[in-house]
Amino acid sequence: MGVFDKARNVSHLGDADGDRPYLCMRCEATFQVQYHSCPACGGYDVRRAEWV
Ligand SMILES: [Zn+2]
């Protein structure tokens, strides 16, 4: 039973990058939080990876 509980706990986090669900569309850097502009490349297209 414990194994199934653990699997269900992680499944709700999404299937993209787990704890880094935000993705820069320009340089493909991933982040734990959503930035207005990408700290890596300065691009303004940072969105949740699971929405792509
Ligand atoms: Zn970027």
N, CA, C, O and the ligand as a Tripos MOL2 file, in Angstrom:
@<TRIPOS>MOLECULE
protein
  209   207    53     0     0
PROTEIN
NO_CHARGES

@<TRIPOS>ATOM
      1 N           0.8240   -1.2090    0.0000 N.3       1 MET1
      2 CA          0.0000    0.0000    0.0000 C.3       1 MET1
      3 C           0.8620    1.2670    0.0000 C.2       1 MET1
      4 O           0.5600    2.2430   -0.6860 O.2       1 MET1
      5 N           1.9510    1.2250    0.7930 N.am      2 GLY2
      6 CA          2.8180    2.3980    0.9000 C.3       2 GLY2
      7 C           3.4160    2.8040   -0.4360 C.2       2 GLY2
      8 O           3.5830    3.9960   -0.6950 O.2       2 GLY2
      9 N           3.7370    1.8560   -1.2770 N.am      3 VAL3
     10 CA          4.3230    2.1540   -2.5800 C.3       3 VAL3
     11 C           3.3430    2.9330   -3.4510 C.2       3 VAL3
     12 O           3.7260    3.8880   -4.1280 O.2       3 VAL3
     13 N           2.0810    2.5210   -3.4290 N.am      4 PHE4
     14 CA          1.0860    3.2020   -4.2510 C.3       4 PHE4
     15 C           0.8260    4.6150   -3.7500 C.2       4 PHE4
     16 O           0.6150    5.5320   -4.5430 O.2       4 PHE4
     17 N           0.8400    4.7880   -2.4350 N.am      5 ASP5
     18 CA          0.6620    6.1310   -1.8890 C.3       5 ASP5
     19 C           1.7810    7.0550   -2.3440 C.2       5 ASP5
     20 O           1.5330    8.2120   -2.6800 O.2       5 ASP5
     21 N           3.0000    6.5570   -2.3580 N.am      6 LYS6
     22 CA          4.1440    7.3720   -2.7450 C.3       6 LYS6
     23 C           4.0750    7.7360   -4.2320 C.2       6 LYS6
     24 O           4.3770    8.8690   -4.6070 O.2       6 LYS6
     25 N           3.6870    6.7990   -5.0620 N.am      7 ALA7
     26 CA          3.5730    7.0530   -6.4930 C.3       7 ALA7
     27 C           2.5110    8.1160   -6.7750 C.2       7 ALA7
     28 O           2.6830    8.9560   -7.6590 O.2       7 ALA7
     29 N           1.4320    8.0740   -6.0310 N.am      8 ARG8
     30 CA          0.3690    9.0540   -6.2440 C.3       8 ARG8
     31 C           0.8220   10.4390   -5.7910 C.2       8 ARG8
     32 O           0.4240   11.4470   -6.3740 O.2       8 ARG8
     33 N           1.6460   10.4880   -4.7600 N.am      9 ASN9
     34 CA          2.1380   11.7780   -4.2690 C.3       9 ASN9
     35 C           2.9820   12.4990   -5.3140 C.2       9 ASN9
     36 O           2.8670   13.7160   -5.4560 O.2       9 ASN9
     37 N           3.8100   11.7910   -6.0330 N.am     10 VAL10
     38 CA          4.6680   12.4500   -7.0130 C.3      10 VAL10
     39 C           3.9380   12.7080   -8.3300 C.2      10 VAL10
     40 O           4.3130   13.6230   -9.0640 O.2      10 VAL10
     41 N           2.9160   11.9350   -8.6430 N.am     11 SER11
     42 CA          2.2520   12.0720   -9.9360 C.3      11 SER11
     43 C           1.5510   13.4200  -10.0810 C.2      11 SER11
     44 O           1.4000   13.9130  -11.1990 O.2      11 SER11
     45 N           1.1200   14.0270   -8.9750 N.am     12 HIS12
     46 CA          0.4030   15.2970   -9.0880 C.3      12 HIS12
     47 C           1.3360   16.4590   -9.3980 C.2      12 HIS12
     48 O           0.8730   17.5530   -9.7190 O.2      12 HIS12
     49 N           2.6300   16.2390   -9.3070 N.am     13 LEU13
     50 CA          3.5770   17.3140   -9.5720 C.3      13 LEU13
     51 C           3.7600   17.5550  -11.0640 C.2      13 LEU13
     52 O           4.3680   18.5510  -11.4540 O.2      13 LEU13
     53 N           3.2580   16.6820  -11.8870 N.am     14 GLY14
     54 CA          3.4150   16.8520  -13.3260 C.3      14 GLY14
     55 C           4.4810   15.9260  -13.8570 C.2      14 GLY14
     56 O           5.2690   15.3680  -13.0930 O.2      14 GLY14
     57 N           4.5060   15.7650  -15.1380 N.am     15 ASP15
     58 CA          5.4150   14.7890  -15.7370 C.3      15 ASP15
     59 C           6.5780   15.4390  -16.4850 C.2      15 ASP15
     60 O           7.4050   14.7360  -17.0650 O.2      15 ASP15
     61 N           6.6500   16.7490  -16.4810 N.am     16 ALA16
     62 CA          7.6720   17.4210  -17.2770 C.3      16 ALA16
     63 C           9.0380   17.3590  -16.5960 C.2      16 ALA16
     64 O           9.8710   16.5170  -16.9310 O.2      16 ALA16
     65 N           9.2540   18.2460  -15.6540 N.am     17 ASP17
     66 CA         10.5450   18.2860  -14.9840 C.3      17 ASP17
     67 C          10.4110   18.1670  -13.4740 C.2      17 ASP17
     68 O          11.3330   18.5180  -12.7390 O.2      17 ASP17
     69 N           9.2820   17.6790  -13.0140 N.am     18 GLY18
     70 CA          9.1100   17.4700  -11.5910 C.3      18 GLY18
     71 C           9.1040   18.7590  -10.8050 C.2      18 GLY18
     72 O           8.0980   19.4670  -10.7790 O.2      18 GLY18
     73 N          10.2150   19.0730  -10.1640 N.am     19 ASP19
     74 CA         10.2550   20.2520   -9.3040 C.3      19 ASP19
     75 C          10.6750   21.5170  -10.0470 C.2      19 ASP19
     76 O          10.8190   22.5740   -9.4340 O.2      19 ASP19
     77 N          10.8700   21.4170  -11.3590 N.am     20 ARG20
     78 CA         11.2120   22.6140  -12.1410 C.3      20 ARG20
     79 C          10.2520   22.7230  -13.3190 C.2      20 ARG20
     80 O          10.6410   22.4970  -14.4650 O.2      20 ARG20
     81 N           9.0130   23.0660  -13.0430 N.am     21 PRO21
     82 CA          7.9610   23.0030  -14.0710 C.3      21 PRO21
     83 C           7.9610   24.1700  -15.0510 C.2      21 PRO21
     84 O           7.2120   24.1350  -16.0280 O.2      21 PRO21
     85 N           8.7680   25.1950  -14.8290 N.am     22 TYR22
     86 CA          8.7400   26.3370  -15.7250 C.3      22 TYR22
     87 C           9.8800   26.2600  -16.7320 C.2      22 TYR22
     88 O          11.0120   25.9110  -16.3970 O.2      22 TYR22
     89 N           9.5540   26.5890  -17.9470 N.am     23 LEU23
     90 CA         10.5010   26.4250  -19.0470 C.3      23 LEU23
     91 C          10.6060   27.6950  -19.8750 C.2      23 LEU23
     92 O           9.5940   28.3000  -20.2260 O.2      23 LEU23
     93 N          11.8360   28.0980  -20.1890 N.am     24 CYS24
     94 CA         12.0480   29.2230  -21.1030 C.3      24 CYS24
     95 C          11.9280   28.7120  -22.5320 C.2      24 CYS24
     96 O          12.6150   27.7730  -22.9350 O.2      24 CYS24
     97 N          11.0470   29.3460  -23.2830 N.am     25 MET25
     98 CA         10.8260   28.9240  -24.6730 C.3      25 MET25
     99 C          12.0010   29.2870  -25.5690 C.2      25 MET25
    100 O          12.1440   28.7490  -26.6670 O.2      25 MET25
    101 N          12.8310   30.1910  -25.1010 N.am     26 ARG26
    102 CA         13.9250   30.6930  -25.9370 C.3      26 ARG26
    103 C          15.1920   29.8580  -25.7780 C.2      26 ARG26
    104 O          15.7950   29.4460  -26.7690 O.2      26 ARG26
    105 N          15.6050   29.6040  -24.5120 N.am     27 CYS27
    106 CA         16.8550   28.8690  -24.3020 C.3      27 CYS27
    107 C          16.6230   27.5100  -23.6470 C.2      27 CYS27
    108 O          17.5660   26.7480  -23.4340 O.2      27 CYS27
    109 N          15.3500   27.2080  -23.3260 N.am     28 GLU28
    110 CA         14.9590   25.9200  -22.7550 C.3      28 GLU28
    111 C          15.5200   25.6820  -21.3550 C.2      28 GLU28
    112 O          15.6270   24.5350  -20.9190 O.2      28 GLU28
    113 N          15.8740   26.7420  -20.6560 N.am     29 ALA29
    114 CA         16.2380   26.6110  -19.2440 C.3      29 ALA29
    115 C          14.9730   26.3230  -18.4400 C.2      29 ALA29
    116 O          13.8920   26.7890  -18.8000 O.2      29 ALA29
    117 N          15.0960   25.5660  -17.3640 N.am     30 THR30
    118 CA         13.9440   25.2610  -16.5210 C.3      30 THR30
    119 C          14.1260   25.8840  -15.1390 C.2      30 THR30
    120 O          15.2410   26.0270  -14.6380 O.2      30 THR30
    121 N          12.9820   26.2510  -14.5390 N.am     31 PHE31
    122 CA         13.0290   26.9450  -13.2480 C.3      31 PHE31
    123 C          11.9720   26.4040  -12.3100 C.2      31 PHE31
    124 O          10.9730   25.8200  -12.7290 O.2      31 PHE31
    125 N          12.2240   26.6190  -11.0060 N.am     32 GLN32
    126 CA         11.2460   26.2210   -9.9960 C.3      32 GLN32
    127 C          10.1190   27.2480   -9.8790 C.2      32 GLN32
    128 O           9.0110   26.9120   -9.4630 O.2      32 GLN32
    129 N          10.4000   28.4730  -10.2400 N.am     33 VAL33
    130 CA          9.3960   29.5410  -10.1710 C.3      33 VAL33
    131 C           9.2680   30.1940  -11.5440 C.2      33 VAL33
    132 O          10.1580   30.0730  -12.3860 O.2      33 VAL33
    133 N           8.1490   30.8860  -11.7590 N.am     34 GLN34
    134 CA          7.9490   31.5240  -13.0530 C.3      34 GLN34
    135 C           8.5170   32.9390  -13.0410 C.2      34 GLN34
    136 O           8.1020   33.7720  -12.2350 O.2      34 GLN34
    137 N           9.4440   33.2040  -13.9150 N.am     35 TYR35
    138 CA         10.0260   34.5290  -14.0400 C.3      35 TYR35
    139 C           9.3010   35.3070  -15.1300 C.2      35 TYR35
    140 O           8.8150   34.7330  -16.1050 O.2      35 TYR35
    141 N           9.2370   36.6300  -14.9470 N.am     36 HIS36
    142 CA          8.6820   37.4670  -16.0220 C.3      36 HIS36
    143 C           9.6200   37.4640  -17.2130 C.2      36 HIS36
    144 O           9.1940   37.4690  -18.3680 O.2      36 HIS36
    145 N          10.9190   37.4560  -16.9010 N.am     37 SER37
    146 CA         11.9040   37.3180  -17.9670 C.3      37 SER37
    147 C          12.9310   36.2770  -17.5350 C.2      37 SER37
    148 O          13.2490   36.1600  -16.3520 O.2      37 SER37
    149 N          13.4350   35.5360  -18.4840 N.am     38 CYS38
    150 CA         14.3680   34.4480  -18.1860 C.3      38 CYS38
    151 C          15.6950   34.9990  -17.6500 C.2      38 CYS38
    152 O          16.3190   35.8260  -18.3160 O.2      38 CYS38
    153 N          16.1380   34.5670  -16.4750 N.am     39 PRO39
    154 CA         17.4130   35.0230  -15.9180 C.3      39 PRO39
    155 C          18.6130   34.5580  -16.7410 C.2      39 PRO39
    156 O          19.6960   35.1350  -16.6480 O.2      39 PRO39
    157 N          18.4170   33.5310  -17.5320 N.am     40 ALA40
    158 CA         19.5250   32.9710  -18.2940 C.3      40 ALA40
    159 C          19.7490   33.7210  -19.6060 C.2      40 ALA40
    160 O          20.8880   34.0340  -19.9520 O.2      40 ALA40
    161 N          18.6660   34.0130  -20.3430 N.am     41 CYS41
    162 CA         18.8160   34.6070  -21.6690 C.3      41 CYS41
    163 C          18.0890   35.9380  -21.8170 C.2      41 CYS41
    164 O          18.2590   36.6290  -22.8210 O.2      41 CYS41
    165 N          17.2740   36.3050  -20.8160 N.am     42 GLY42
    166 CA         16.5580   37.5740  -20.8900 C.3      42 GLY42
    167 C          15.2830   37.5120  -21.7070 C.2      42 GLY42
    168 O          14.6330   38.5360  -21.9180 O.2      42 GLY42
    169 N          14.9140   36.3260  -22.1690 N.am     43 GLY43
    170 CA         13.6990   36.1790  -22.9560 C.3      43 GLY43
    171 C          12.4510   36.3580  -22.1080 C.2      43 GLY43
    172 O          12.4830   36.1240  -20.9000 O.2      43 GLY43
    173 N          11.3640   36.7660  -22.7210 N.am     44 TYR44
    174 CA         10.1290   37.0260  -21.9950 C.3      44 TYR44
    175 C           9.1000   35.9180  -22.1560 C.2      44 TYR44
    176 O           7.9190   36.1240  -21.8760 O.2      44 TYR44
    177 N           9.5250   34.7730  -22.5930 N.am     45 ASP45
    178 CA          8.5640   33.6940  -22.8200 C.3      45 ASP45
    179 C           8.8650   32.5080  -21.9080 C.2      45 ASP45
    180 O           9.3210   31.4580  -22.3630 O.2      45 ASP45
    181 N           8.6030   32.6930  -20.6140 N.am     46 VAL46
    182 CA          8.7730   31.6240  -19.6430 C.3      46 VAL46
    183 C           7.3840   31.1160  -19.2580 C.2      46 VAL46
    184 O           6.5360   31.8960  -18.8250 O.2      46 VAL46
    185 N           7.1530   29.8300  -19.4110 N.am     47 ARG47
    186 CA          5.8330   29.2790  -19.1320 C.3      47 ARG47
    187 C           5.9510   27.8890  -18.5220 C.2      47 ARG47
    188 O           7.0240   27.2860  -18.5290 O.2      47 ARG47
    189 N           4.8520   27.3920  -18.0030 N.am     48 ARG48
    190 CA          4.8540   26.0480  -17.4270 C.3      48 ARG48
    191 C           5.1090   25.0350  -18.5210 C.2      48 ARG48
    192 O           4.4540   25.0550  -19.5630 O.2      48 ARG48
    193 N           6.0630   24.1490  -18.2850 N.am     49 ALA49
    194 CA          6.4450   23.1560  -19.2930 C.3      49 ALA49
    195 C           5.2680   22.2630  -19.6720 C.2      49 ALA49
    196 O           5.1630   21.8360  -20.8210 O.2      49 ALA49
    197 N           4.3880   21.9780  -18.7220 N.am     50 GLU50
    198 CA          3.2830   21.0630  -19.0060 C.3      50 GLU50
    199 C           2.2300   21.6710  -19.9160 C.2      50 GLU50
    200 O           1.3600   20.9590  -20.4190 O.2      50 GLU50
    201 N           2.2990   22.9910  -20.1330 N.am     51 TRP51
    202 CA          1.3410   23.6500  -21.0100 C.3      51 TRP51
    203 C           1.8230   23.6970  -22.4580 C.2      51 TRP51
    204 O           1.0550   24.0520  -23.3530 O.2      51 TRP51
    205 N           3.0420   23.3560  -22.6880 N.am     52 VAL52
    206 CA          3.6150   23.4600  -24.0380 C.3      52 VAL52
    207 C           2.9330   22.4570  -24.9660 C.2      52 VAL52
    208 O           3.2690   22.3820  -26.1480 O.2      52 VAL52
    209 ZN         15.9490   31.7170  -21.5060 Zn       53 ZN53
@<TRIPOS>BOND
     1     1     2 1
     2     2     3 1
     3     3     4 2
     4     3     5 am
     5     5     6 1
     6     6     7 1
     7     7     8 2
     8     7     9 am
     9     9    10 1
    10    10    11 1
    11    11    12 2
    12    11    13 am
    13    13    14 1
    14    14    15 1
    15    15    16 2
    16    15    17 am
    17    17    18 1
    18    18    19 1
    19    19    20 2
    20    19    21 am
    21    21    22 1
    22    22    23 1
    23    23    24 2
    24    23    25 am
    25    25    26 1
    26    26    27 1
    27    27    28 2
    28    27    29 am
    29    29    30 1
    30    30    31 1
    31    31    32 2
    32    31    33 am
    33    33    34 1
    34    34    35 1
    35    35    36 2
    36    35    37 am
    37    37    38 1
    38    38    39 1
    39    39    40 2
    40    39    41 am
    41    41    42 1
    42    42    43 1
    43    43    44 2
    44    43    45 am
    45    45    46 1
    46    46    47 1
    47    47    48 2
    48    47    49 am
    49    49    50 1
    50    50    51 1
    51    51    52 2
    52    51    53 am
    53    53    54 1
    54    54    55 1
    55    55    56 2
    56    55    57 am
    57    57    58 1
    58    58    59 1
    59    59    60 2
    60    59    61 am
    61    61    62 1
    62    62    63 1
    63    63    64 2
    64    63    65 am
    65    65    66 1
    66    66    67 1
    67    67    68 2
    68    67    69 am
    69    69    70 1
    70    70    71 1
    71    71    72 2
    72    71    73 am
    73    73    74 1
    74    74    75 1
    75    75    76 2
    76    75    77 am
    77    77    78 1
    78    78    79 1
    79    79    80 2
    80    79    81 am
    81    81    82 1
    82    82    83 1
    83    83    84 2
    84    83    85 am
    85    85    86 1
    86    86    87 1
    87    87    88 2
    88    87    89 am
    89    89    90 1
    90    90    91 1
    91    91    92 2
    92    91    93 am
    93    93    94 1
    94    94    95 1
    95    95    96 2
    96    95    97 am
    97    97    98 1
    98    98    99 1
    99    99   100 2
   100    99   101 am
   101   101   102 1
   102   102   103 1
   103   103   104 2
   104   103   105 am
   105   105   106 1
   106   106   107 1
   107   107   108 2
   108   107   109 am
   109   109   110 1
   110   110   111 1
   111   111   112 2
   112   111   113 am
   113   113   114 1
   114   114   115 1
   115   115   116 2
   116   115   117 am
   117   117   118 1
   118   118   119 1
   119   119   120 2
   120   119   121 am
   121   121   122 1
   122   122   123 1
   123   123   124 2
   124   123   125 am
   125   125   126 1
   126   126   127 1
   127   127   128 2
   128   127   129 am
   129   129   130 1
   130   130   131 1
   131   131   132 2
   132   131   133 am
   133   133   134 1
   134   134   135 1
   135   135   136 2
   136   135   137 am
   137   137   138 1
   138   138   139 1
   139   139   140 2
   140   139   141 am
   141   141   142 1
   142   142   143 1
   143   143   144 2
   144   143   145 am
   145   145   146 1
   146   146   147 1
   147   147   148 2
   148   147   149 am
   149   149   150 1
   150   150   151 1
   151   151   152 2
   152   151   153 am
   153   153   154 1
   154   154   155 1
   155   155   156 2
   156   155   157 am
   157   157   158 1
   158   158   159 1
   159   159   160 2
   160   159   161 am
   161   161   162 1
   162   162   163 1
   163   163   164 2
   164   163   165 am
   165   165   166 1
   166   166   167 1
   167   167   168 2
   168   167   169 am
   169   169   170 1
   170   170   171 1
   171   171   172 2
   172   171   173 am
   173   173   174 1
   174   174   175 1
   175   175   176 2
   176   175   177 am
   177   177   178 1
   178   178   179 1
   179   179   180 2
   180   179   181 am
   181   181   182 1
   182   182   183 1
   183   183   184 2
   184   183   185 am
   185   185   186 1
   186   186   187 1
   187   187   188 2
   188   187   189 am
   189   189   190 1
   190   190   191 1
   191   191   192 2
   192   191   193 am
   193   193   194 1
   194   194   195 1
   195   195   196 2
   196   195   197 am
   197   197   198 1
   198   198   199 1
   199   199   200 2
   200   199   201 am
   201   201   202 1
   202   202   203 1
   203   203   204 2
   204   203   205 am
   205   205   206 1
   206   206   207 1
   207   207   208 2
@<TRIPOS>SUBSTRUCTURE
     1 MET1         2 RESIDUE 1 A MET
     2 GLY2         6 RESIDUE 1 A GLY
     3 VAL3        10 RESIDUE 1 A VAL
     4 PHE4        14 RESIDUE 1 A PHE
     5 ASP5        18 RESIDUE 1 A ASP
     6 LYS6        22 RESIDUE 1 A LYS
     7 ALA7        26 RESIDUE 1 A ALA
     8 ARG8        30 RESIDUE 1 A ARG
     9 ASN9        34 RESIDUE 1 A ASN
    10 VAL10       38 RESIDUE 1 A VAL
    11 SER11       42 RESIDUE 1 A SER
    12 HIS12       46 RESIDUE 1 A HIS
    13 LEU13       50 RESIDUE 1 A LEU
    14 GLY14       54 RESIDUE 1 A GLY
    15 ASP15       58 RESIDUE 1 A ASP
    16 ALA16       62 RESIDUE 1 A ALA
    17 ASP17       66 RESIDUE 1 A ASP
    18 GLY18       70 RESIDUE 1 A GLY
    19 ASP19       74 RESIDUE 1 A ASP
    20 ARG20       78 RESIDUE 1 A ARG
    21 PRO21       82 RESIDUE 1 A PRO
    22 TYR22       86 RESIDUE 1 A TYR
    23 LEU23       90 RESIDUE 1 A LEU
    24 CYS24       94 RESIDUE 1 A CYS
    25 MET25       98 RESIDUE 1 A MET
    26 ARG26      102 RESIDUE 1 A ARG
    27 CYS27      106 RESIDUE 1 A CYS
    28 GLU28      110 RESIDUE 1 A GLU
    29 ALA29      114 RESIDUE 1 A ALA
    30 THR30      118 RESIDUE 1 A THR
    31 PHE31      122 RESIDUE 1 A PHE
    32 GLN32      126 RESIDUE 1 A GLN
    33 VAL33      130 RESIDUE 1 A VAL
    34 GLN34      134 RESIDUE 1 A GLN
    35 TYR35      138 RESIDUE 1 A TYR
    36 HIS36      142 RESIDUE 1 A HIS
    37 SER37      146 RESIDUE 1 A SER
    38 CYS38      150 RESIDUE 1 A CYS
    39 PRO39      154 RESIDUE 1 A PRO
    40 ALA40      158 RESIDUE 1 A ALA
    41 CYS41      162 RESIDUE 1 A CYS
    42 GLY42      166 RESIDUE 1 A GLY
    43 GLY43      170 RESIDUE 1 A GLY
    44 TYR44      174 RESIDUE 1 A TYR
    45 ASP45      178 RESIDUE 1 A ASP
    46 VAL46      182 RESIDUE 1 A VAL
    47 ARG47      186 RESIDUE 1 A ARG
    48 ARG48      190 RESIDUE 1 A ARG
    49 ALA49      194 RESIDUE 1 A ALA
    50 GLU50      198 RESIDUE 1 A GLU
    51 TRP51      202 RESIDUE 1 A TRP
    52 VAL52      206 RESIDUE 1 A VAL
    53 ZN53       209 GROUP 0 **** ****
